[in-house]
Amino acid sequence: MKNHLQSKHEIASSIHELNPISKLIAFTLFSFATLLNPTMEFALLGLVIFIALFSLANFGLEELWGLFKTLWLFFVITFIIHILFPGHASNFNEGLIIGAKKGLFYSLRLFLLVGFPTLLVWTTTLDELIVGVEQIFRPLTRVSTFFEEIVLLLNLSVRFLAGLFTEAEEIKEAQLARGIEVGKGKLKERIKDLAPLIVPLFVCTIRKAERTAIALHIRGYELGEKRTTYAEPLFSGGDIHLVALSILVVALNIYFRFH
């Protein structure tokens, strides 16, 4: 998983080079606009924007197909539910048409709800995401240390989980090298085979948490203190255009939904 994301982060594109703050704001607004989509026309507009950003990020049909494959089962379930329960329909044929339209509409919304956050993760490294969240919450930390606690917890959690996945992969490879087969046999045997993975991972988790706490204490970390960053993210014209587009899309969705 780490290598899979790393290969996408190493791609050079105009989307990859954008400020993480603008990408966080824009993709969040695009996802919010997807939830507000009042009609199929706006859903198609969201799809056009997604494909345009996907192309600007230098991703091809292979990545798009991979994203589609992860959701195809949900698309099928959505279609079946809306065809079986189309709502108000005078006959079967009308109900089938209404159900198919609703199934397509909600499947498209589901694709966009997953697609925009996925595009954000594929074009932004973990460190950039954390910096973006910290910069967004920075004005609020001056009001209360509560927001600084949230940022700290998010920072530690994301880094902790990323390291935990790496540890889990290393432990799994080590156990496989020793001849332990994982994920084969009956359910009882599979659960039993997980013990050599879970116990070392649990020990590593405790050690990692202890090392993190000691490191914070040694460095004198205290909430409410002013901090600087090694490199401040800069804004460009592309950032302004992306955020402006996302705000415009949200405004249009809100206007046509309530008028």
ABEGO torsion letter per residue (X at the ends): XAAAAAAAAABBBAAAABBAAAAAAAAAAAAAAAAABABAAAAAAAAAAAAAAAAAAGBBAAAAAAAAAAAAAAAAAAAAAAAABAEBBABAAAAAAAAAAAAAAAAAAAAAAAAAAAAAAAABBAAAAAAAAAAAAAAAAAABAAAAAAAAAAAAAAAAAAAAAAAAAAAAAAAAAAGBBBGBEBAAAAAAAAAAAAAAAAAAAAAAAAAAAAAAAAAGBBBGBBBBBABBBBBBAAAAAAAAAAAAAAAAAAAAAAX
